[in-house]
């Protein structure tokens, strides 16, 4: 399908929609004709939408903020932070290197890309991704789920089976309880629905 998509995008210079299953052969098009705006495949025809907007925007950089205490940001170097929106779906990836220090026994919270998530996060926890927190002082890695907690941020929730739904269910409260420190690394990728 990737090949057909690339081929159609190269050959067709007008916006159209994907249509498969038409049994009516277009006029002035011969079977297998690749110069037409439609590729006629026997009993079916395929039109490709060559408009880049239909495939989403290009990746856009953003600058996430990391906290490990209410309102107290942790200094990080943004190695990579980007997002891409396809319709109402937002994909993001971040690689952050900690250069400052956090506060132990507090949740680690990171800001989302600048696109507000669907409002359901407030009543139903919305898990939007996964990642790894690397503690360089102990040479340990902590896998986590990214859980949306507001219109702008997600919390790092540990991957633990049989974990209670009450209490400190976030990195900083269980498993990794230390303060973020220089050299630690946060890597996360995820997807969520835009409002």
KEDO-119956 format. One line per field, with one value per residue (C-alpha): x, y, z; residue in three letters; residue number from 1; chain. Coordinates in steps of 0.05 Angstrom, whole numbers, plus 5000, padded with zeros to 4 digits. Each point is the difference from the previous one (the first is absolute). Layout:
BEGIN
px <- c(X  ...)
py <- c(Y  ...)
pz <- c(Z  ...)
r <- c(ALA  ...)
k <- c(NUM  ...)
c <- c(A  ...)
END
This chain:
BEGIN
px <- c(5000  5058  5025  4932  4993  5069  4986  4932  5028  5054  4953  4938  5003  4929  4965  4950  4976  5015  4949  5004  4946  4970  4979  4992  5061  5016  4996  5065  5038  5029  5012  5067  5006  5045  4996  4927  4977  4972  5034  4950  5012  4953  4934  5026  5030  5045  5004  5053  4995  5065  4985  5052  4948  4960  5059  5012  5051  5075  5034  5004  5048  4977  5033  4973  5005  5015  4979  5014  4962  4939  5020  5074  5032  5061  5052  5007  5034  4951  5037  4937  4927  4952  4927  4957  4924  4960  4928  4982  5058  5064  5065  5059  5071  5047  5072  5019  5066  4995  5052  4970  4969  4930  4970  4997  4933  4962  4967  5036  4957  5015  4962  4964  5007  4961  4936  4946  4979  4928  4964  4986  5067  4969  4950  5036  5075  5028  5064  5033  5068  5058  5072  5063  5030  5074  5032  5074  5022  4974  5005  4927  4943  4927  4947  4937  4933  4986  4933  4966  4984  4980  4989  5075  5038  5011  5027  5049  4962  5043  4989  4984  4953  4950  5010  4948  4957  5007  5059  5064  4994  5052  5075  5026  4951  5016  5057  5041  4993  5065  5007  5014  5074  5047  5012  4933  4962  4925  4977  4926  4957  4925  4935  4937  4935  4997  4940)
py <- c(5000  5047  4989  5015  5062  5026  4982  5034  5062  5005  4989  5038  5074  5013  4989  4944  4944  4926  4961  4925  4955  5040  4954  5056  5010  5075  5030  5012  4954  4933  4944  5011  5073  5036  5068  5012  5029  4931  4933  4952  4930  4956  5003  5053  5068  5035  5074  5028  5064  5035  5060  4999  5027  4936  4961  5046  5052  4992  4987  5063  5013  5020  5013  4956  5021  4947  5006  4957  5040  5045  5057  4988  4988  4957  5026  4954  5001  4984  4950  4991  5019  4999  4988  4990  5006  4957  5024  4993  4953  5028  4960  5023  4979  5029  4987  5042  5001  5026  5053  5027  4965  4980  4987  4928  4966  5045  4983  5012  5041  5021  5048  4975  5031  5066  4964  4991  4927  4977  5018  4928  4997  5033  4943  4941  4996  5005  4963  5033  4967  4963  5013  4987  5041  4986  5012  5006  5000  4928  4980  4980  5011  5008  4987  5043  5017  5072  5019  5065  5039  5069  5037  5012  4944  4925  4962  4943  4939  4938  4934  4955  4941  4994  5072  5033  5054  5041  5038  5022  4966  5040  4999  5042  4966  4927  4963  5062  5043  5039  5071  5008  5017  5024  4947  4965  4990  5000  4970  4996  4991  5003  5015  5034  5028  5076  5038)
pz <- c(5000  5015  4929  4969  5044  4978  4928  5000  5035  4946  4941  5021  5008  5022  5067  5000  5046  5005  4961  4992  4972  4942  4945  4948  4958  4995  4930  4963  5048  4980  5049  5035  4974  5050  4968  5019  5065  5016  4998  4970  5027  4961  5038  5049  4996  5050  5010  5046  5040  4983  5045  5057  5049  4992  5028  5059  5013  5001  5066  5043  5057  5069  5068  5055  5073  5054  5073  5060  5052  4993  4954  5009  4932  4989  4952  4939  4933  4945  4956  4959  5009  4942  4984  4939  4994  4951  5004  5074  5016  5029  5000  5042  5017  5052  5022  5060  5037  5072  5016  5065  5060  5022  5069  5024  5015  4953  4934  4935  4953  4928  4955  4938  4931  4993  4977  5053  5011  4996  5065  5022  5037  5062  5012  4968  5006  4930  4987  4941  4994  5031  5015  5040  5057  5008  5068  4984  5073  5009  4927  5000  4952  5021  4946  5006  4970  4984  5034  4981  5063  4973  4935  4996  5036  5012  5059  4998  5027  5014  4964  5059  4999  5056  5021  5045  4970  5063  5027  4967  4932  4962  4991  5057  5048  4987  4966  4983  5062  4993  4975  4927  4993  4947  4947  5010  4935  4983  4934  4981  4939  4998  4965  5024  4973  4992  5028)
r <- c(UNK  UNK  UNK  UNK  UNK  UNK  UNK  UNK  UNK  UNK  UNK  UNK  UNK  UNK  UNK  UNK  UNK  UNK  UNK  UNK  UNK  UNK  UNK  UNK  UNK  UNK  UNK  UNK  UNK  UNK  UNK  UNK  UNK  UNK  UNK  UNK  UNK  UNK  UNK  UNK  UNK  UNK  UNK  UNK  UNK  UNK  UNK  UNK  UNK  UNK  UNK  UNK  UNK  UNK  UNK  UNK  UNK  UNK  UNK  UNK  UNK  UNK  UNK  UNK  UNK  UNK  UNK  UNK  UNK  UNK  UNK  UNK  UNK  UNK  UNK  UNK  UNK  UNK  UNK  UNK  UNK  UNK  UNK  UNK  UNK  UNK  UNK  UNK  UNK  UNK  UNK  UNK  UNK  UNK  UNK  UNK  UNK  UNK  UNK  UNK  UNK  UNK  UNK  UNK  UNK  UNK  UNK  UNK  UNK  UNK  UNK  UNK  UNK  UNK  UNK  UNK  UNK  UNK  UNK  UNK  UNK  UNK  UNK  UNK  UNK  UNK  UNK  UNK  UNK  UNK  UNK  UNK  UNK  UNK  UNK  UNK  UNK  UNK  UNK  UNK  UNK  UNK  UNK  UNK  UNK  UNK  UNK  UNK  UNK  UNK  UNK  UNK  UNK  UNK  UNK  UNK  UNK  UNK  UNK  UNK  UNK  UNK  UNK  UNK  UNK  UNK  UNK  UNK  UNK  UNK  UNK  UNK  UNK  UNK  UNK  UNK  UNK  UNK  UNK  UNK  UNK  UNK  UNK  UNK  UNK  UNK  UNK  UNK  UNK  UNK  UNK  UNK  UNK  UNK  UNK)
k <- c(1  2  3  4  5  6  7  8  9  10  11  12  13  14  15  16  17  18  19  20  21  22  23  24  25  26  27  28  29  30  31  32  33  34  35  36  37  38  39  40  41  42  43  44  45  46  47  48  49  50  51  52  53  54  55  56  57  58  59  60  61  62  63  64  65  66  67  68  69  70  71  72  73  74  75  76  77  78  79  80  81  82  83  84  85  86  87  88  89  90  91  92  93  94  95  96  97  98  99  100  101  102  103  104  105  106  107  108  109  110  111  112  113  114  115  116  117  118  119  120  121  122  123  124  125  126  127  128  129  130  131  132  133  134  135  136  137  138  139  140  141  142  143  144  145  146  147  148  149  150  151  152  153  154  155  156  157  158  159  160  161  162  163  164  165  166  167  168  169  170  171  172  173  174  175  176  177  178  179  180  181  182  183  184  185  186  187  188  189  190  191  192  193  194  195)
c <- c(A  A  A  A  A  A  A  A  A  A  A  A  A  A  A  A  A  A  A  A  A  A  A  A  A  A  A  A  A  A  A  A  A  A  A  A  A  A  A  A  A  A  A  A  A  A  A  A  A  A  A  A  A  A  A  A  A  A  A  A  A  A  A  A  A  A  A  A  A  A  A  A  A  A  A  A  A  A  A  A  A  A  A  A  A  A  A  A  A  A  A  A  A  A  A  A  A  A  A  A  A  A  A  A  A  A  A  A  A  A  A  A  A  A  A  A  A  A  A  A  A  A  A  A  A  A  A  A  A  A  A  A  A  A  A  A  A  A  A  A  A  A  A  A  A  A  A  A  A  A  A  A  A  A  A  A  A  A  A  A  A  A  A  A  A  A  A  A  A  A  A  A  A  A  A  A  A  A  A  A  A  A  A  A  A  A  A  A  A  A  A  A  A  A  A)
END
